[in-house]
Amino acid sequence: MRTVYVGCVGLVAAALVGVACAQEKKSATVTITVPESGYKETIVTVDGVELKGTGATREFTAPNLEAGKEYTFKVEARIEPNNYTKITRPREITLKAGDAAKLDLTTEDKKLDKIVVRWVPTPVDIVDEMAKLAKIGKNDVVFDPGCGDAVMLIRPVKELGAKKGIGIDIDPKMVAAAKDKAKAEGVAEKIVITEGDILNEKDMAGAAEATVVLVYIGDDLGARMSPVLQKLLKPGARVVSHRFKLGDWKPDRTVTVKGADGDDYVLHLWTVKEKEKK
Ligand SMILES: C[S@@+](CC[C@H](N)C(=O)[O-])C[C@H]1O[C@@H](n2cnc3c(N)ncnc32)[C@H](O)[C@@H]1O
């Protein structure tokens, strides 16, 4: 909590200001609206302390605020829309004694919010189905933003003779695992893995070289990455996403394939057209 003195209202005698203010202590309340994920309850903290409650709203009371002062609190929502995505949404709210404020934590702020998607590998047979949908051949350069252990690069290079695989991952442990795996599979010389963030256009440079993108990254991150991807990709490039769409970019085809494990897998295909370049 940060406090800023803003003066007492309605007092005439300057000499009495300090005394009068000190006596006027009141609470302030905030009704905080949060996203309901259906997977896990959203956790809300104020200055690091978790608020009690469940559902779409939480109530915060700041007790004993001195009249004439402003108090700034750090509020944070930790949202888990599914078992692989964690969104941290930090905000600040400034209160005065007697306030009954509202704070909406349901809307995204692209600059402030942090999204972390953990590694969940795509099964090998589904990678092969994605490669088939993208019609990967020996002239293709395949890019995977959020490559994990690089299965989506190793399979096309090893099994289909793709020219090159380029992967980035934000997690240095996954970068090391991907490099080790490419070496173990004997395709290290054709696969370039670097540590990078798919939300950083510079780190996404591999997209400009790619003729095919294979991706599995979740709705929230995918939507944020989509404009960068569309900007960098060449016309004619094919994008196949395992399960998730890429924001409001409408896929040209969506298919459901049966996995070796008996589960259904949804795959989306886009082919970059001249007019779609941003
Ligand atoms: C669901 S896994 C998919 C891995 C691989 N593409 C596959 O399908 O097997 C998502 C991967 O993206 C990485 N990742 C998450 N956020 C990222 C970001 N902002 N930039 C780059 N990689 C990220 C994670 O570390 C994880 O390895």
PDBQT file of the ligand as one rigid body, heavy atoms in Angstrom, charges set to zero:
ROOT
HETATM    1  C1  LIG A 301       1.594 -26.752 -25.214  1.00  0.00    +0.000 C 
HETATM    2  S1  LIG A 301       3.353 -26.759 -25.325  1.00  0.00    +0.000 S 
HETATM    3  C2  LIG A 301       3.584 -27.254 -27.012  1.00  0.00    +0.000 C 
HETATM    4  C3  LIG A 301       4.952 -27.809 -27.323  1.00  0.00    +0.000 C 
HETATM    5  C4  LIG A 301       5.129 -28.322 -28.749  1.00  0.00    +0.000 C 
HETATM    6  N1  LIG A 301       4.853 -27.303 -29.722  1.00  0.00    +0.000 N 
HETATM    7  C5  LIG A 301       4.223 -29.498 -28.978  1.00  0.00    +0.000 C 
HETATM    8  O1  LIG A 301       3.153 -29.308 -29.569  1.00  0.00    +0.000 OA
HETATM    9  O2  LIG A 301       4.564 -30.606 -28.531  1.00  0.00    +0.000 OA
HETATM   10  C6  LIG A 301       3.672 -24.989 -25.338  1.00  0.00    +0.000 C 
HETATM   11  C7  LIG A 301       5.138 -24.615 -25.252  1.00  0.00    +0.000 C 
HETATM   12  O3  LIG A 301       5.214 -23.206 -25.428  1.00  0.00    +0.000 OA
HETATM   13  C8  LIG A 301       6.161 -22.662 -24.539  1.00  0.00    +0.000 C 
HETATM   14  N2  LIG A 301       5.776 -21.256 -24.299  1.00  0.00    +0.000 N 
HETATM   15  C9  LIG A 301       4.839 -20.773 -23.439  1.00  0.00    +0.000 A 
HETATM   16  N3  LIG A 301       4.762 -19.438 -23.517  1.00  0.00    +0.000 NA
HETATM   17  C10 LIG A 301       5.664 -19.051 -24.440  1.00  0.00    +0.000 A 
HETATM   18  C11 LIG A 301       6.066 -17.782 -24.953  1.00  0.00    +0.000 A 
HETATM   19  N4  LIG A 301       5.501 -16.646 -24.533  1.00  0.00    +0.000 N 
HETATM   20  N5  LIG A 301       7.033 -17.758 -25.879  1.00  0.00    +0.000 NA
HETATM   21  C12 LIG A 301       7.642 -18.909 -26.296  1.00  0.00    +0.000 A 
HETATM   22  N6  LIG A 301       7.302 -20.131 -25.846  1.00  0.00    +0.000 NA
HETATM   23  C13 LIG A 301       6.330 -20.215 -24.930  1.00  0.00    +0.000 A 
HETATM   24  C14 LIG A 301       6.098 -23.547 -23.314  1.00  0.00    +0.000 C 
HETATM   25  O4  LIG A 301       7.324 -23.488 -22.579  1.00  0.00    +0.000 OA
HETATM   26  C15 LIG A 301       5.833 -24.927 -23.938  1.00  0.00    +0.000 C 
HETATM   27  O5  LIG A 301       7.027 -25.612 -24.177  1.00  0.00    +0.000 OA
ENDROOT
TORSDOF 0
